[in-house]
Amino acid sequence: MTLVMNRVLRHESILGLLLVAALFVLSAQSPHFWTTDNLLNQGRLMAEVGLIALPMTFVIVTGGIDLSVGSIFGLCAILLGVFWQNMGMPLPVAMVCAVIVGAIAGLGNGFIITRFKVPPLIATLATLALYRGLAEGISQARSVRGYPEWFFQLGQYDTLGVPTQLWILIVFFVIAAFILGFTTFGRTTYAIGSNEVAARFSGLKVDRAKLLIYGASGLISGLAGVIFVSRVSTTRSDMGTGYELDVITAVVLGGTSIFGGRGTIIGTALGLILMQALKNGLALSGVKGDGTIVVIGAVLIAAILVGNLLSRDGD
Amino acid sequence: MTVALQKITRAAPIRRWKSVFESYGQELVILVALIVLFVGVGLYNPRFISANNLTSMFVGNAYIAIAAIGMSMVIISGNIDVSVGSLIGVLGTIAGTMAVNGYPVILCWVVPILIGMAINAVVGVLVAYVKIPSIVVTLGMLSILKGGLISVTGGAWISGMPPAFMIAQFRLFGIPSSVYFMVVLTLLAALWMKHSVFGRTVYAIGGNPEAARVSGIRIQPSIVGVFTIHGMFAGIAAILFATQLQVIQSTVPPNLELTVITASVVGGVSILGGTGTVIGSTLAAILFAAIGSSLVFLNVSAYWLRAVQGLMILATVLADMARRRRI
């Protein structure tokens, strides 16, 4: 146990050092980087990916993966517009309904994975296509605009001087860190990832835990979708395309093993901040958006490469 | 004696059919689905089975079937590649750029294929020797290739390629060359996978890596080999993709990787590895193209196509899981 803790702590301290170094280089490169405005704005921009990264950490700790989060994100964004504008629901009800649909979509993933024993990779690859297809089919490429002013409080304005969605991210972060680190459910999650058969024979409710985790993944993706609509003031069916990559990169960069059984929410937060700092720093030094995707991809591969080499030394 | 002989001769064909169905069940199901689709939609709207529509359907999708051959091999070996769409986009752009700049046509065809093999060999090494799961390597590769392509080209259109370069537009007996490529490559790959040592190795690795290792199969070089060959098929697919129209848009065709994976999985390649054939994946690619085309003739919005794609993967995978449990 202490060995495991040591390894986890080691990864996180390496990551922390890397983050400090990155922040140092970036602030030396551009005077705009280390300003309160820029930092808060970066917090606003990373809230959606950050939110989804929390349940994704649970998913990957169980040894699974959820590729459908970007599609659920897009589907919920579309449905928010449809519920509100086409079906005439009051906006708050529409928001709740959109998030509920996200939870149902996530439970759908969990159901396919636990009931039919389909590997999570393939199950969520199929629902990635299915949920995005539903978003496209329902929206027919029409966008919904004209939301009332109060709705933008969620995504565009500040509460107590900090972007509203950053508060939401912090609250969920604390909840997720508590559940994974200090509850029976958290221990169950690690147990499933370390050895699912052993967890089952120890009497843990493996299927129920997985169902809840994938459901939470869908629910949070839906919530992030609603926040995103509030941030950009419009609804389109291609929203969130490729988000799964950002989210998985943040989680894996944060030291969560892709094979399951290992990882922490703090690590995910560090990975997320490092990734956002990279994006922002590259943008400030004049690299265009597409160039940053290249760096993220390379960072994802490099992170696991280094992790594998290190862990082989440790064994 | 005579009675027994009669029994045997009468029973034999049935048994043969049974074994054909057992080993090619999924392929037959797709074939039947294809026939039903062509007859059904053809009756509803005869223009669906006009030579014109069939030609454009095959020419526009043959490259997907060819990419799905390599993808099937990768999935049979127990891996996956989600970067193939980006790779085809990059290789097609390289081919087009070379052709416009006046390189010999042969080089314009061969060099992208070699680059594809080299890139995927790197992927194979990362998967086999560094032991990074293929999903992670190829997710990273997807964003490297896609981001790299768009930042270099800005998504510009390439046009003015010499006619000699346009291999997908060549015709023999009135049939476009892409169709020949699709049929010949599928048959060759199917025979190779079924009868060569390498093919059997790939099945063995996907079926049970531990047993394969204990039987003395060198797993790591074989995995690198599978990814390299997959890169070759992606290269050929990219050449056909780049030469089918007079212009190449130097971006990644949207959702191409998903379409290719769908073809493989729906074609009967089990996502758990170890089973499936490339004939199935080609049939599934044709089926998917036919479904896309029939939506137009049935007056259904093409925006539903992706939902149909998702349902198809899901249904096939669930059927596969159900079949495995019964066995």
Interface residues (C-beta under 8 A of the other chain):
Chain A: I65 I112 F116 K117 V118 P119 L121 I122 A123 L125 A126 T127 L128 A129 L130 Y131 R132 G133 L134 E136 G137 S139 Q140 A141 S237 G242 L245 I248 T249 V252 I258 F259 K288 D290 G291 T292 I293 V294 V295 I296 G297 A298 L300 I301 I304 L305 N308 L309
Chain B: I80 L126 V130 K131 I132 P133 I135 V136 V137 L139 G140 M141 L142 S143 I144 K146 G147 G148 I150 S151 N255 L258 I261 T262 V265 I271 L272 S301 Y303 W304 L305 R306 A307 V308 Q309 G310 L311 I313 L314 V317 L318 M321 A322 R325
